[in-house]
Amino acid sequence: MNIMTALMTAVWNVPLKAYFDPWAIPPGVWVIFGVIGLPVYTAFLGWFVGKPRDLKTLALGSTLFLLFVSALWGGLFVTTMQIRLMFF
């Protein structure tokens, strides 16, 4: 047993013959991250590989994007916890 296999088995309890089946993922995940997210991924990638490249704009756009996503996920989490406390 090599070090990587031992680490994966100990930390994540991953079996030695781990098998990933992409078709076992629910269809909603494919739609959200694949179809709806594609324009966002394209715009985000354009900031890094596009010409002319302006590092200040790249940093500003990336920061705003990450702040927006964090605020969205954080707000959804808080809303979910409020619903859980009020109704369950």
C-alpha positions in Angstrom: 0.0 0.0 0.0 1.5 3.3 -1.0 1.3 6.6 0.9 -1.5 8.1 -1.2 -3.7 5.1 -1.0 -3.2 5.0 2.8 -4.0 8.7 3.1 -7.2 8.4 1.0 -8.4 5.4 2.9 -7.6 6.9 6.3 -8.9 10.5 5.7 -11.8 10.1 3.3 -12.5 6.5 3.7 -12.3 6.1 -0.1 -12.2 2.4 -1.1 -9.1 1.3 -3.0 -11.2 0.7 -6.2 -13.2 4.0 -6.1 -15.5 4.3 -9.0 -17.1 7.6 -10.1 -20.3 7.3 -12.2 -21.1 10.7 -13.8 -24.6 9.5 -14.8 -25.5 8.9 -11.1 -25.5 12.7 -10.6 -29.1 14.1 -10.5 -30.2 15.9 -13.7 -30.7 19.2 -11.9 -27.0 19.4 -11.1 -26.1 19.0 -14.8 -28.6 21.8 -15.7 -27.5 24.3 -13.1 -23.7 23.8 -13.3 -23.5 22.9 -17.0 -26.2 24.8 -18.9 -27.0 27.8 -16.8 -23.4 28.3 -15.5 -21.8 28.2 -19.0 -22.2 31.9 -19.8 -20.8 32.7 -16.3 -17.8 30.4 -16.8 -17.2 31.9 -20.3 -17.2 35.5 -19.0 -15.0 34.5 -16.0 -12.5 32.7 -18.3 -12.5 35.7 -20.6 -11.1 37.9 -17.9 -8.1 35.7 -17.6 -7.4 34.8 -21.2 -8.8 37.8 -23.1 -6.8 40.5 -24.7 -6.1 43.2 -23.7 -5.5 42.0 -20.2 -5.8 44.5 -17.4 -4.8 43.1 -14.0 -6.7 45.8 -12.0 -10.0 45.0 -13.9 -9.3 41.2 -13.5 -8.8 41.5 -9.8 -11.9 43.8 -9.4 -14.1 41.5 -11.5 -13.0 38.3 -9.7 -13.4 39.9 -6.3 -16.9 41.2 -7.1 -17.9 37.8 -8.6 -16.7 35.9 -5.5 -18.4 38.4 -3.2 -21.6 38.1 -5.1 -21.5 34.3 -5.0 -20.6 34.3 -1.3 -23.5 36.7 -0.5 -25.9 34.6 -2.6 -24.9 31.3 -0.9 -24.8 32.9 2.6 -28.2 34.5 2.2 -29.7 31.2 1.0 -28.1 29.4 4.0 -29.5 32.0 6.5 -32.9 31.8 4.8 -32.9 28.0 5.0 -31.9 28.0 8.7 -34.8 30.5 9.4 -37.3 28.2 7.7 -35.9 25.3 9.6 -36.2 27.0 12.9 -39.7 28.4 12.2 -41.4 25.3 10.7 -39.5 22.2 11.9 
